[in-house]
C-alpha cells in the first residue's frame, strides 16, 4: 500500500519523543537553532522542517527518520 506522509503524525511523534526525553519546546528549538514557535507549529502539524533538521532530531532522540516521518512504526534506527 501507498503511505501518505502526515504532518499531524510527524508532529505527534515529535511531541511524544520530546516529552519522553523530558525536554521543553525551547530545548528542542535550541538544538535545531530555530524559534520555539516553530517547534510548536511542527508539533501541531502546521509546519514541517528541513531534511537537515529531521536528521538532527533523529540523531538526538536515537530514532529512525522513517518512524518520525510516519513511514514505519519501528522507532529503532537501522
PQR file with spaces between the fields and no chain letter, atoms N, CA, C, O and H, PARSE charges and radii, in Angstrom:
ATOM       1  N    UNK     1       0.823   -1.204    0.000 -0.4000 1.5000
ATOM       2  CA   UNK     1       0.000    0.000    0.000 -0.0000 2.0000
ATOM       3  C    UNK     1       0.857    1.252    0.000  0.5500 1.7000
ATOM       4  O    UNK     1       2.021    1.241    0.398 -0.5500 1.4000
ATOM       5  N    UNK     2       0.251    2.312   -0.452 -0.4000 1.5000
ATOM       6  CA   UNK     2       0.938    3.598   -0.507 -0.0000 2.0000
ATOM       7  C    UNK     2       0.820    4.291    0.852  0.5500 1.7000
ATOM       8  O    UNK     2      -0.271    4.374    1.417 -0.5500 1.4000
ATOM       9  H    UNK     2      -0.695    2.321   -0.776  0.4000 1.0000
ATOM      10  N    UNK     3       1.927    4.781    1.367 -0.4000 1.5000
ATOM      11  CA   UNK     3       1.899    5.501    2.632 -0.0000 2.0000
ATOM      12  C    UNK     3       1.913    6.994    2.336  0.5500 1.7000
ATOM      13  O    UNK     3       2.799    7.501    1.647 -0.5500 1.4000
ATOM      14  H    UNK     3       2.813    4.714    0.909  0.4000 1.0000
ATOM      15  N    UNK     4       0.921    7.681    2.866 -0.4000 1.5000
ATOM      16  CA   UNK     4       0.829    9.128    2.679 -0.0000 2.0000
ATOM      17  C    UNK     4       1.491    9.803    3.875  0.5500 1.7000
ATOM      18  O    UNK     4       1.203    9.460    5.022 -0.5500 1.4000
ATOM      19  H    UNK     4       0.201    7.270    3.425  0.4000 1.0000
ATOM      20  N    UNK     5       2.372   10.757    3.610 -0.4000 1.5000
ATOM      21  CA   UNK     5       3.013   11.483    4.704 -0.0000 2.0000
ATOM      22  C    UNK     5       1.991   12.355    5.413  0.5500 1.7000
ATOM      23  O    UNK     5       1.222   13.072    4.772 -0.5500 1.4000
ATOM      24  H    UNK     5       2.605   11.036    2.678  0.4000 1.0000
ATOM      25  N    UNK     6       1.986   12.291    6.727 -0.4000 1.5000
ATOM      26  CA   UNK     6       1.063   13.089    7.528 -0.0000 2.0000
ATOM      27  C    UNK     6       1.847   14.033    8.445  0.5500 1.7000
ATOM      28  O    UNK     6       2.600   13.598    9.315 -0.5500 1.4000
ATOM      29  H    UNK     6       2.610   11.708    7.247  0.4000 1.0000
ATOM      30  N    UNK     7       1.649   15.328    8.226 -0.4000 1.5000
ATOM      31  CA   UNK     7       2.313   16.316    9.096 -0.0000 2.0000
ATOM      32  C    UNK     7       1.837   16.169   10.534  0.5500 1.7000
ATOM      33  O    UNK     7       2.589   16.408   11.479 -0.5500 1.4000
ATOM      34  H    UNK     7       1.037   15.682    7.519  0.4000 1.0000
ATOM      35  N    UNK     8       0.557   15.766   10.690 -0.4000 1.5000
ATOM      36  CA   UNK     8      -0.007   15.598   12.031 -0.0000 2.0000
ATOM      37  C    UNK     8       0.693   14.458   12.766  0.5500 1.7000
ATOM      38  O    UNK     8       1.023   14.577   13.946 -0.5500 1.4000
ATOM      39  H    UNK     8      -0.054   15.572    9.922  0.4000 1.0000
ATOM      40  N    UNK     9       0.919   13.342   12.047 -0.4000 1.5000
ATOM      41  CA   UNK     9       1.586   12.206   12.685 -0.0000 2.0000
ATOM      42  C    UNK     9       3.039   12.551   13.010  0.5500 1.7000
ATOM      43  O    UNK     9       3.543   12.186   14.071 -0.5500 1.4000
ATOM      44  H    UNK     9       0.651   13.246   11.089  0.4000 1.0000
ATOM      45  N    UNK    10       3.706   13.251   12.101 -0.4000 1.5000
ATOM      46  CA   UNK    10       5.063   13.726   12.343 -0.0000 2.0000
ATOM      47  C    UNK    10       5.085   14.560   13.624  0.5500 1.7000
ATOM      48  O    UNK    10       5.936   14.361   14.492 -0.5500 1.4000
ATOM      49  H    UNK    10       3.296   13.547   11.238  0.4000 1.0000
ATOM      50  N    UNK    11       4.143   15.489   13.730 -0.4000 1.5000
ATOM      51  CA   UNK    11       4.059   16.374   14.900 -0.0000 2.0000
ATOM      52  C    UNK    11       3.816   15.613   16.181  0.5500 1.7000
ATOM      53  O    UNK    11       4.414   15.905   17.217 -0.5500 1.4000
ATOM      54  H    UNK    11       3.452   15.650   13.025  0.4000 1.0000
ATOM      55  N    UNK    12       2.923   14.622   16.101 -0.4000 1.5000
ATOM      56  CA   UNK    12       2.592   13.807   17.264 -0.0000 2.0000
ATOM      57  C    UNK    12       3.820   13.022   17.738  0.5500 1.7000
ATOM      58  O    UNK    12       4.098   12.955   18.936 -0.5500 1.4000
ATOM      59  H    UNK    12       2.437   14.385   15.260  0.4000 1.0000
ATOM      60  N    UNK    13       4.536   12.442   16.805 -0.4000 1.5000
ATOM      61  CA   UNK    13       5.723   11.651   17.167 -0.0000 2.0000
ATOM      62  C    UNK    13       6.833   12.541   17.712  0.5500 1.7000
ATOM      63  O    UNK    13       7.543   12.159   18.643 -0.5500 1.4000
ATOM      64  H    UNK    13       4.311   12.497   15.833  0.4000 1.0000
ATOM      65  N    UNK    14       6.979   13.724   17.131 -0.4000 1.5000
ATOM      66  CA   UNK    14       7.968   14.675   17.628 -0.0000 2.0000
ATOM      67  C    UNK    14       7.633   15.054   19.072  0.5500 1.7000
ATOM      68  O    UNK    14       8.503   15.073   19.942 -0.5500 1.4000
ATOM      69  H    UNK    14       6.403   14.034   16.375  0.4000 1.0000
ATOM      70  N    UNK    15       6.364   15.353   19.303 -0.4000 1.5000
ATOM      71  CA   UNK    15       5.892   15.721   20.641 -0.0000 2.0000
ATOM      72  C    UNK    15       6.159   14.585   21.639  0.5500 1.7000
ATOM      73  O    UNK    15       6.677   14.820   22.731 -0.5500 1.4000
ATOM      74  H    UNK    15       5.657   15.338   18.595  0.4000 1.0000
ATOM      75  N    UNK    16       5.804   13.365   21.256 -0.4000 1.5000
ATOM      76  CA   UNK    16       5.990   12.210   22.145 -0.0000 2.0000
ATOM      77  C    UNK    16       7.464   11.997   22.488  0.5500 1.7000
ATOM      78  O    UNK    16       7.799   11.730   23.642 -0.5500 1.4000
ATOM      79  H    UNK    16       5.383   13.175   20.369  0.4000 1.0000
ATOM      80  N    UNK    17       8.340   12.113   21.501 -0.4000 1.5000
ATOM      81  CA   UNK    17       9.775   11.936   21.735 -0.0000 2.0000
ATOM      82  C    UNK    17      10.313   13.028   22.657  0.5500 1.7000
ATOM      83  O    UNK    17      11.129   12.760   23.540 -0.5500 1.4000
ATOM      84  H    UNK    17       8.068   12.330   20.563  0.4000 1.0000
ATOM      85  N    UNK    18       9.854   14.248   22.446 -0.4000 1.5000
ATOM      86  CA   UNK    18      10.322   15.375   23.270 -0.0000 2.0000
ATOM      87  C    UNK    18       9.885   15.167   24.726  0.5500 1.7000
ATOM      88  O    UNK    18      10.673   15.363   25.651 -0.5500 1.4000
ATOM      89  H    UNK    18       9.192   14.466   21.729  0.4000 1.0000
ATOM      90  N    UNK    19       8.625   14.771   24.917 -0.4000 1.5000
ATOM      91  CA   UNK    19       8.095   14.540   26.263 -0.0000 2.0000
ATOM      92  C    UNK    19       8.814   13.379   26.951  0.5500 1.7000
ATOM      93  O    UNK    19       9.155   13.450   28.131 -0.5500 1.4000
ATOM      94  H    UNK    19       7.985   14.612   24.165  0.4000 1.0000
ATOM      95  N    UNK    20       9.035   12.314   26.187 -0.4000 1.5000
ATOM      96  CA   UNK    20       9.697   11.131   26.723 -0.0000 2.0000
ATOM      97  C    UNK    20      11.099   11.462   27.236  0.5500 1.7000
ATOM      98  O    UNK    20      11.600   10.835   28.169 -0.5500 1.4000
ATOM      99  H    UNK    20       8.758   12.256   25.228  0.4000 1.0000
ATOM     100  N    UNK    21      11.714   12.453   26.609 -0.4000 1.5000
ATOM     101  CA   UNK    21      13.061   12.863   26.983 -0.0000 2.0000
ATOM     102  C    UNK    21      13.062   14.073   27.933  0.5500 1.7000
ATOM     103  O    UNK    21      14.103   14.677   28.190 -0.5500 1.4000
ATOM     104  H    UNK    21      11.306   12.962   25.851  0.4000 1.0000
ATOM     105  N    UNK    22      11.884   14.404   28.441 -0.4000 1.5000
ATOM     106  CA   UNK    22      11.731   15.491   29.427 -0.0000 2.0000
ATOM     107  C    UNK    22      12.337   16.800   28.944  0.5500 1.7000
ATOM     108  O    UNK    22      13.025   17.496   29.691 -0.5500 1.4000
ATOM     109  H    UNK    22      11.038   13.913   28.233  0.4000 1.0000
ATOM     110  N    UNK    23      12.072   17.122   27.687 -0.4000 1.5000
ATOM     111  CA   UNK    23      12.581   18.367   27.113 -0.0000 2.0000
ATOM     112  C    UNK    23      11.429   19.331   26.841  0.5500 1.7000
ATOM     113  O    UNK    23      10.297   18.921   26.587 -0.5500 1.4000
ATOM     114  H    UNK    23      11.513   16.557   27.081  0.4000 1.0000
ATOM     115  N    UNK    24      11.747   20.609   26.900 -0.4000 1.5000
ATOM     116  CA   UNK    24      10.760   21.635   26.564 -0.0000 2.0000
ATOM     117  C    UNK    24      10.863   21.968   25.079  0.5500 1.7000
ATOM     118  O    UNK    24      11.812   21.562   24.408 -0.5500 1.4000
ATOM     119  H    UNK    24      12.667   20.942   27.105  0.4000 1.0000
ATOM     120  N    UNK    25       9.888   22.701   24.576 -0.4000 1.5000
ATOM     121  CA   UNK    25       9.966   23.160   23.183 -0.0000 2.0000
ATOM     122  C    UNK    25      11.186   24.059   23.006  0.5500 1.7000
ATOM     123  O    UNK    25      11.810   24.071   21.945 -0.5500 1.4000
ATOM     124  H    UNK    25       9.117   23.030   25.121  0.4000 1.0000
ATOM     125  N    UNK    26      11.520   24.813   24.054 -0.4000 1.5000
ATOM     126  CA   UNK    26      12.697   25.699   23.997 -0.0000 2.0000
ATOM     127  C    UNK    26      13.993   24.891   23.882  0.5500 1.7000
ATOM     128  O    UNK    26      14.917   25.290   23.173 -0.5500 1.4000
ATOM     129  H    UNK    26      11.013   24.804   24.916  0.4000 1.0000
ATOM     130  N    UNK    27      14.058   23.743   24.589 -0.4000 1.5000
ATOM     131  CA   UNK    27      15.238   22.869   24.499 -0.0000 2.0000
ATOM     132  C    UNK    27      15.439   22.401   23.064  0.5500 1.7000
ATOM     133  O    UNK    27      16.549   22.446   22.533 -0.5500 1.4000
ATOM     134  H    UNK    27      13.308   23.419   25.165  0.4000 1.0000
ATOM     135  N    UNK    28      14.353   21.953   22.444 -0.4000 1.5000
ATOM     136  CA   UNK    28      14.430   21.432   21.083 -0.0000 2.0000
ATOM     137  C    UNK    28      14.744   22.561   20.091  0.5500 1.7000
ATOM     138  O    UNK    28      15.479   22.362   19.124 -0.5500 1.4000
ATOM     139  H    UNK    28      13.451   21.917   22.875  0.4000 1.0000
ATOM     140  N    UNK    29      14.183   23.734   20.341 -0.4000 1.5000
ATOM     141  CA   UNK    29      14.451   24.896   19.482 -0.0000 2.0000
ATOM     142  C    UNK    29      15.946   25.248   19.511  0.5500 1.7000
ATOM     143  O    UNK    29      16.524   25.618   18.489 -0.5500 1.4000
ATOM     144  H    UNK    29      13.586   23.896   21.127  0.4000 1.0000
ATOM     145  N    UNK    30      16.559   25.130   20.687 -0.4000 1.5000
ATOM     146  CA   UNK    30      17.995   25.399   20.817 -0.0000 2.0000
ATOM     147  C    UNK    30      18.804   24.408   19.986  0.5500 1.7000
ATOM     148  O    UNK    30      19.726   24.793   19.266 -0.5500 1.4000
ATOM     149  H    UNK    30      16.090   24.830   21.517  0.4000 1.0000
ATOM     150  N    UNK    31      18.449   23.130   20.093 -0.4000 1.5000
ATOM     151  CA   UNK    31      19.136   22.094   19.315 -0.0000 2.0000
ATOM     152  C    UNK    31      19.034   22.376   17.815  0.5500 1.7000
ATOM     153  O    UNK    31      20.017   22.260   17.083 -0.5500 1.4000
ATOM     154  H    UNK    31      17.700   22.818   20.678  0.4000 1.0000
ATOM     155  N    UNK    32      17.849   22.743   17.375 -0.4000 1.5000
ATOM     156  CA   UNK    32      17.601   22.931   15.936 -0.0000 2.0000
ATOM     157  C    UNK    32      17.919   24.347   15.456  0.5500 1.7000
ATOM     158  O    UNK    32      17.777   24.662   14.275 -0.5500 1.4000
ATOM     159  H    UNK    32      17.051   22.838   17.970  0.4000 1.0000
ATOM     160  N    UNK    33      18.351   25.194   16.394 -0.4000 1.5000
ATOM     161  CA   UNK    33      18.644   26.596   16.071 -0.0000 2.0000
ATOM     162  C    UNK    33      17.470   27.262   15.364  0.5500 1.7000
ATOM     163  O    UNK    33      17.618   27.872   14.306 -0.5500 1.4000
ATOM     164  H    UNK    33      18.466   24.938   17.354  0.4000 1.0000
ATOM     165  N    UNK    34      16.302   27.126   15.980 -0.4000 1.5000
ATOM     166  CA   UNK    34      15.116   27.793   15.443 -0.0000 2.0000
ATOM     167  C    UNK    34      14.338   28.400   16.613  0.5500 1.7000
ATOM     168  O    UNK    34      14.710   28.213   17.771 -0.5500 1.4000
ATOM     169  H    UNK    34      16.182   26.630   16.840  0.4000 1.0000
ATOM     170  N    UNK    35      13.282   29.110   16.317 -0.4000 1.5000
ATOM     171  CA   UNK    35      12.475   29.714   17.382 -0.0000 2.0000
ATOM     172  C    UNK    35      11.511   28.685   17.955  0.5500 1.7000
ATOM     173  O    UNK    35      11.129   27.728   17.281 -0.5500 1.4000
ATOM     174  H    UNK    35      12.980   29.262   15.375  0.4000 1.0000
ATOM     175  N    UNK    36      11.123   28.898   19.210 -0.4000 1.5000
ATOM     176  CA   UNK    36      10.251   27.961   19.920 -0.0000 2.0000
ATOM     177  C    UNK    36       8.914   27.785   19.193  0.5500 1.7000
ATOM     178  O    UNK    36       8.353   26.689   19.173 -0.5500 1.4000
ATOM     179  H    UNK    36      11.433   29.675   19.757  0.4000 1.0000
ATOM     180  N    UNK    37       8.410   28.865   18.600 -0.4000 1.5000
ATOM     181  CA   UNK    37       7.116   28.784   17.910 -0.0000 2.0000
ATOM     182  C    UNK    37       7.165   27.808   16.727  0.5500 1.7000
ATOM     183  O    UNK    37       6.144   27.228   16.355 -0.5500 1.4000
ATOM     184  H    UNK    37       8.865   29.755   18.616  0.4000 1.0000
ATOM     185  N    UNK    38       8.354   27.631   16.141 -0.4000 1.5000
ATOM     186  CA   UNK    38       8.488   26.678   15.029 -0.0000 2.0000
ATOM     187  C    UNK    38       8.283   25.242   15.531  0.5500 1.7000
ATOM     188  O    UNK    38       7.686   24.417   14.839 -0.5500 1.4000
ATOM     189  H    UNK    38       9.182   28.102   16.443  0.4000 1.0000
ATOM     190  N    UNK    39       8.785   24.951   16.744 -0.4000 1.5000
ATOM     191  CA   UNK    39       8.583   23.625   17.344 -0.0000 2.0000
ATOM     192  C    UNK    39       7.095   23.404   17.572  0.5500 1.7000
ATOM     193  O    UNK    39       6.554   22.343   17.261 -0.5500 1.4000
ATOM     194  H    UNK    39       9.270   25.621   17.305  0.4000 1.0000
ATOM     195  N    UNK    40       6.450   24.416   18.116 -0.4000 1.5000
ATOM     196  CA   UNK    40       5.011   24.358   18.374 -0.0000 2.0000
ATOM     197  C    UNK    40       4.233   24.095   17.080  0.5500 1.7000
ATOM     198  O    UNK    40       3.312   23.278   17.057 -0.5500 1.4000
ATOM     199  H    UNK    40       6.890   25.278   18.368  0.4000 1.0000
ATOM     200  N    UNK    41       4.609   24.789   16.012 -0.4000 1.5000
ATOM     201  CA   UNK    41       3.926   24.618   14.720 -0.0000 2.0000
ATOM     202  C    UNK    41       4.193   23.239   14.123  0.5500 1.7000
ATOM     203  O    UNK    41       3.315   22.661   13.482 -0.5500 1.4000
ATOM     204  H    UNK    41       5.357   25.453   16.031  0.4000 1.0000
ATOM     205  N    UNK    42       5.402   22.709   14.330 -0.4000 1.5000
ATOM     206  CA   UNK    42       5.698   21.352   13.850 -0.0000 2.0000
ATOM     207  C    UNK    42       4.865   20.332   14.615  0.5500 1.7000
ATOM     208  O    UNK    42       4.284   19.421   14.024 -0.5500 1.4000
ATOM     209  H    UNK    42       6.114   23.179   14.851  0.4000 1.0000
ATOM     210  N    UNK    43       4.813   20.492   15.938 -0.4000 1.5000
ATOM     211  CA   UNK    43       4.092   19.525   16.769 -0.0000 2.0000
ATOM     212  C    UNK    43       2.588   19.541   16.511  0.5500 1.7000
ATOM     213  O    UNK    43       1.917   18.521   16.663 -0.5500 1.4000
ATOM     214  H    UNK    43       5.285   21.231   16.418  0.4000 1.0000
ATOM     215  N    UNK    44       2.066   20.689   16.125 -0.4000 1.5000
ATOM     216  CA   UNK    44       0.621   20.767   15.853 -0.0000 2.0000
ATOM     217  C    UNK    44       0.280   20.415   14.404  0.5500 1.7000
ATOM     218  O    UNK    44      -0.883   20.460   14.002 -0.5500 1.4000
ATOM     219  H    UNK    44       2.611   21.518   16.001  0.4000 1.0000
ATOM     220  N    UNK    45       1.329   20.057   13.611 -0.4000 1.5000
ATOM     221  CA   UNK    45       1.079   19.629   12.235 -0.0000 2.0000
ATOM     222  C    UNK    45       0.918   20.763   11.247  0.5500 1.7000
ATOM     223  O    UNK    45       0.537   20.533   10.099 -0.5500 1.4000
ATOM     224  H    UNK    45       2.273   20.020   13.938  0.4000 1.0000
ATOM     225  N    UNK    46       1.203   21.995   11.675 -0.4000 1.5000
ATOM     226  CA   UNK    46       1.067   23.140   10.770 -0.0000 2.0000
ATOM     227  C    UNK    46       2.275   23.268    9.853  0.5500 1.7000
ATOM     228  O    UNK    46       2.158   23.710    8.710 -0.5500 1.4000
ATOM     229  H    UNK    46       1.512   22.182   12.607  0.4000 1.0000
ATOM     230  N    UNK    47       3.454   22.871   10.375 -0.4000 1.5000
ATOM     231  CA   UNK    47       4.687   23.036    9.599 -0.0000 2.0000
ATOM     232  C    UNK    47       5.514   21.766    9.608  0.5500 1.7000
ATOM     233  O    UNK    47       5.390   20.928   10.502 -0.5500 1.4000
ATOM     234  H    UNK    47       3.549   22.512   11.304  0.4000 1.0000
ATOM     235  N    UNK    48       6.349   21.642    8.610 -0.4000 1.5000
ATOM     236  CA   UNK    48       7.336   20.567    8.567 -0.0000 2.0000
ATOM     237  C    UNK    48       8.690   21.283    8.648  0.5500 1.7000
ATOM     238  O    UNK    48       8.724   22.506    8.780 -0.5500 1.4000
ATOM     239  H    UNK    48       6.450   22.322    7.884  0.4000 1.0000
ATOM     240  N    UNK    49       9.771   20.568    8.573 -0.4000 1.5000
ATOM     241  CA   UNK    49      11.081   21.207    8.671 -0.0000 2.0000
ATOM     242  C    UNK    49      12.007   20.674    7.598  0.5500 1.7000
ATOM     243  O    UNK    49      11.589   19.876    6.758 -0.5500 1.4000
ATOM     244  H    UNK    49       9.744   19.574    8.466  0.4000 1.0000
ATOM     245  N    UNK    50      13.253   21.100    7.613 -0.4000 1.5000
ATOM     246  CA   UNK    50      14.201   20.694    6.581 -0.0000 2.0000
ATOM     247  C    UNK    50      14.725   19.284    6.830  0.5500 1.7000
ATOM     248  O    UNK    50      14.636   18.766    7.942 -0.5500 1.4000
ATOM     249  H    UNK    50      13.593   21.748    8.295  0.4000 1.0000
ATOM     250  N    UNK    51      15.261   18.683    5.803 -0.4000 1.5000
ATOM     251  CA   UNK    51      15.866   17.350    5.919 -0.0000 2.0000
ATOM     252  C    UNK    51      16.992   17.382    6.944  0.5500 1.7000
ATOM     253  O    UNK    51      17.141   16.447    7.731 -0.5500 1.4000
ATOM     254  H    UNK    51      15.333   19.105    4.900  0.4000 1.0000
ATOM     255  N    UNK    52      17.788   18.452    6.940 -0.4000 1.5000
ATOM     256  CA   UNK    52      18.895   18.571    7.896 -0.0000 2.0000
ATOM     257  C    UNK    52      18.399   18.523    9.332  0.5500 1.7000
ATOM     258  O    UNK    52      18.988   17.854   10.181 -0.5500 1.4000
ATOM     259  H    UNK    52      17.668   19.211    6.301  0.4000 1.0000
ATOM     260  N    UNK    53      17.310   19.237    9.596 -0.4000 1.5000
ATOM     261  CA   UNK    53      16.771   19.271   10.957 -0.0000 2.0000
ATOM     262  C    UNK    53      16.128   17.929   11.342  0.5500 1.7000
ATOM     263  O    UNK    53      16.170   17.524   12.504 -0.5500 1.4000
ATOM     264  H    UNK    53      16.832   19.780    8.906  0.4000 1.0000
ATOM     265  N    UNK    54      15.542   17.255   10.368 -0.4000 1.5000
ATOM     266  CA   UNK    54      14.978   15.925   10.634 -0.0000 2.0000
ATOM     267  C    UNK    54      16.091   14.960   11.051  0.5500 1.7000
ATOM     268  O    UNK    54      15.917   14.160   11.970 -0.5500 1.4000
ATOM     269  H    UNK    54      15.508   17.583    9.424  0.4000 1.0000
ATOM     270  N    UNK    55      17.233   15.045   10.367 -0.4000 1.5000
ATOM     271  CA   UNK    55      18.392   14.215   10.721 -0.0000 2.0000
ATOM     272  C    UNK    55      18.857   14.530   12.145  0.5500 1.7000
ATOM     273  O    UNK    55      19.149   13.621   12.922 -0.5500 1.4000
ATOM     274  H    UNK    55      17.375   15.695    9.620  0.4000 1.0000
ATOM     275  N    UNK    56      18.922   15.814   12.482 -0.4000 1.5000
ATOM     276  CA   UNK    56      19.317   16.228   13.835 -0.0000 2.0000
ATOM     277  C    UNK    56      18.376   15.663   14.897  0.5500 1.7000
ATOM     278  O    UNK    56      18.818   15.144   15.922 -0.5500 1.4000
ATOM     279  H    UNK    56      18.685   16.552   11.851  0.4000 1.0000
ATOM     280  N    UNK    57      17.073   15.771   14.636 -0.4000 1.5000
ATOM     281  CA   UNK    57      16.066   15.258   15.568 -0.0000 2.0000
ATOM     282  C    UNK    57      16.250   13.752   15.766  0.5500 1.7000
ATOM     283  O    UNK    57      16.223   13.262   16.895 -0.5500 1.4000
ATOM     284  H    UNK    57      16.714   16.192   13.803  0.4000 1.0000
ATOM     285  N    UNK    58      16.436   13.027   14.672 -0.4000 1.5000
ATOM     286  CA   UNK    58      16.577   11.569   14.734 -0.0000 2.0000
ATOM     287  C    UNK    58      17.836   11.162   15.487  0.5500 1.7000
ATOM     288  O    UNK    58      17.810   10.214   16.271 -0.5500 1.4000
ATOM     289  H    UNK    58      16.458   13.425   13.755  0.4000 1.0000
ATOM     290  N    UNK    59      18.942   11.875   15.253 -0.4000 1.5000
ATOM     291  CA   UNK    59      20.183   11.570   15.969 -0.0000 2.0000
ATOM     292  C    UNK    59      20.034   11.892   17.449  0.5500 1.7000
ATOM     293  O    UNK    59      20.492   11.138   18.308 -0.5500 1.4000
ATOM     294  H    UNK    59      18.963   12.645   14.616  0.4000 1.0000
ATOM     295  N    UNK    60      19.392   13.013   17.738 -0.4000 1.5000
ATOM     296  CA   UNK    60      19.205   13.461   19.117 -0.0000 2.0000
ATOM     297  C    UNK    60      18.370   12.463   19.929  0.5500 1.7000
ATOM     298  O    UNK    60      18.697   12.157   21.076 -0.5500 1.4000
ATOM     299  H    UNK    60      19.020   13.625   17.041  0.4000 1.0000
ATOM     300  N    UNK    61      17.299   11.965   19.327 -0.4000 1.5000
ATOM     301  CA   UNK    61      16.397   11.038   20.031 -0.0000 2.0000
ATOM     302  C    UNK    61      16.693    9.565   19.743  0.5500 1.7000
ATOM     303  O    UNK    61      16.010    8.683   20.264 -0.5500 1.4000
ATOM     304  H    UNK    61      17.033   12.213   18.395  0.4000 1.0000
ATOM     305  N    UNK    62      17.701    9.297   18.921 -0.4000 1.5000
ATOM     306  CA   UNK    62      18.068    7.920   18.554 -0.0000 2.0000
ATOM     307  C    UNK    62      16.888    7.145   17.968  0.5500 1.7000
ATOM     308  O    UNK    62      16.575    6.031   18.386 -0.5500 1.4000
ATOM     309  H    UNK    62      18.255   10.013   18.498  0.4000 1.0000
ATOM     310  N    UNK    63      16.248    7.779   16.986 -0.4000 1.5000
ATOM     311  CA   UNK    63      15.126    7.128   16.292 -0.0000 2.0000
ATOM     312  C    UNK    63      15.376    7.172   14.793  0.5500 1.7000
ATOM     313  O    UNK    63      16.214    7.936   14.312 -0.5500 1.4000
ATOM     314  H    UNK    63      16.502    8.685   16.647  0.4000 1.0000
ATOM     315  N    UNK    64      14.640    6.345   14.062 -0.4000 1.5000
ATOM     316  CA   UNK    64      14.778    6.350   12.605 -0.0000 2.0000
ATOM     317  C    UNK    64      13.941    7.476   12.004  0.5500 1.7000
ATOM     318  O    UNK    64      12.905    7.855   12.551 -0.5500 1.4000
ATOM     319  H    UNK    64      13.960    5.724   14.453  0.4000 1.0000
ATOM     320  N    UNK    65      14.399    7.998   10.882 -0.4000 1.5000
ATOM     321  CA   UNK    65      13.628    9.043   10.196 -0.0000 2.0000
ATOM     322  C    UNK    65      12.310    8.467    9.681  0.5500 1.7000
ATOM     323  O    UNK    65      11.300    9.169    9.636 -0.5500 1.4000
ATOM     324  H    UNK    65      15.240    7.690   10.438  0.4000 1.0000
ATOM     325  N    UNK    66      12.318    7.194    9.295 -0.4000 1.5000
ATOM     326  CA   UNK    66      11.067    6.553    8.838 -0.0000 2.0000
ATOM     327  C    UNK    66      10.009    6.594    9.934  0.5500 1.7000
ATOM     328  O    UNK    66       8.830    6.819    9.663 -0.5500 1.4000
ATOM     329  H    UNK    66      13.138    6.624    9.332  0.4000 1.0000
ATOM     330  N    UNK    67      10.441    6.374   11.176 -0.4000 1.5000
ATOM     331  CA   UNK    67       9.497    6.415   12.301 -0.0000 2.0000
ATOM     332  C    UNK    67       8.979    7.831   12.492  0.5500 1.7000
ATOM     333  O    UNK    67       7.771    8.049   12.589 -0.5500 1.4000
ATOM     334  H    UNK    67      11.400    6.191   11.396  0.4000 1.0000
ATOM     335  N    UNK    68       9.890    8.790   12.545 -0.4000 1.5000
ATOM     336  CA   UNK    68       9.496   10.186   12.754 -0.0000 2.0000
ATOM     337  C    UNK    68       8.547   10.662   11.655  0.5500 1.7000
ATOM     338  O    UNK    68       7.598   11.402   11.915 -0.5500 1.4000
ATOM     339  H    UNK    68      10.871    8.613   12.466  0.4000 1.0000
ATOM     340  N    UNK    69       8.817   10.227   10.430 -0.4000 1.5000
ATOM     341  CA   UNK    69       8.002   10.654    9.291 -0.0000 2.0000
ATOM     342  C    UNK    69       6.734    9.814    9.110  0.5500 1.7000
ATOM     343  O    UNK    69       5.933   10.064    8.210 -0.5500 1.4000
ATOM     344  H    UNK    69       9.587    9.625   10.219  0.4000 1.0000
ATOM     345  N    UNK    70       6.567    8.811    9.985 -0.4000 1.5000
ATOM     346  CA   UNK    70       5.345    8.004    9.924 -0.0000 2.0000
ATOM     347  C    UNK    70       5.360    6.945    8.842  0.5500 1.7000
ATOM     348  O    UNK    70       4.311    6.414    8.479 -0.5500 1.4000
ATOM     349  H    UNK    70       7.218    8.608   10.717  0.4000 1.0000
ATOM     350  N    UNK    71       6.555    6.624    8.313 -0.4000 1.5000
ATOM     351  CA   UNK    71       6.657    5.620    7.254 -0.0000 2.0000
ATOM     352  C    UNK    71       6.852    4.225    7.851  0.5500 1.7000
ATOM     353  O    UNK    71       6.745    3.213    7.159 -0.5500 1.4000
ATOM     354  H    UNK    71       7.408    7.055    8.608  0.4000 1.0000
ATOM     355  N    UNK    72       7.141    4.200    9.162 -0.4000 1.5000
ATOM     356  CA   UNK    72       7.350    2.942    9.863 -0.0000 2.0000
ATOM     357  C    UNK    72       6.881    3.115   11.299  0.5500 1.7000
ATOM     358  O    UNK    72       6.896    4.226   11.829 -0.5500 1.4000
ATOM     359  H    UNK    72       7.228    5.022    9.725  0.4000 1.0000
ATOM     360  N    UNK    73       6.463    2.022   11.933 -0.4000 1.5000
ATOM     361  CA   UNK    73       6.068    2.090   13.336 -0.0000 2.0000
ATOM     362  C    UNK    73       7.194    1.611   14.259  0.5500 1.7000
ATOM     363  O    UNK    73       7.010    1.494   15.470 -0.5500 1.4000
ATOM     364  H    UNK    73       6.451    1.120   11.503  0.4000 1.0000
ATOM     365  N    UNK    74       8.353    1.339   13.673 -0.4000 1.5000
ATOM     366  CA   UNK    74       9.505    0.891   14.458 -0.0000 2.0000
ATOM     367  C    UNK    74      10.436    2.069   14.681  0.5500 1.7000
ATOM     368  O    UNK    74      11.050    2.556   13.731 -0.5500 1.4000
ATOM     369  H    UNK    74       8.503    1.434   12.689  0.4000 1.0000
ATOM     370  N    UNK    75      10.554    2.544   15.935 -0.4000 1.5000
ATOM     371  CA   UNK    75      11.384    3.717   16.185 -0.0000 2.0000
ATOM     372  C    UNK    75      12.888    3.477   16.127  0.5500 1.7000
ATOM     373  O    UNK    75      13.657    4.429   15.993 -0.5500 1.4000
ATOM     374  H    UNK    75      10.055    2.148   16.706  0.4000 1.0000
ATOM     375  N    UNK    76      13.330    2.195   16.229 -0.4000 1.5000
ATOM     376  CA   UNK    76      14.773    1.965   16.306 -0.0000 2.0000
ATOM     377  C    UNK    76      15.479    2.271   15.007  0.5500 1.7000
ATOM     378  O    UNK    76      15.024    1.865   13.937 -0.5500 1.4000
ATOM     379  H    UNK    76      12.706    1.422   16.338  0.4000 1.0000
ATOM     380  N    UNK    77      16.616    3.004   15.092 -0.4000 1.5000
ATOM     381  CA   UNK    77      17.362    3.332   13.865 -0.0000 2.0000
ATOM     382  C    UNK    77      17.961    2.071   13.231  0.5500 1.7000
ATOM     383  O    UNK    77      18.153    1.058   13.904 -0.5500 1.4000
ATOM     384  H    UNK    77      16.985    3.334   15.961  0.4000 1.0000
ATOM     385  N    UNK    78      18.249    2.146   11.949 -0.4000 1.5000
ATOM     386  CA   UNK    78      18.814    0.992   11.238 -0.0000 2.0000
ATOM     387  C    UNK    78      20.199    0.663   11.761  0.5500 1.7000
ATOM     388  O    UNK    78      20.831   -0.279   11.283 -0.5500 1.4000
ATOM     389  H    UNK    78      18.094    2.968   11.402  0.4000 1.0000
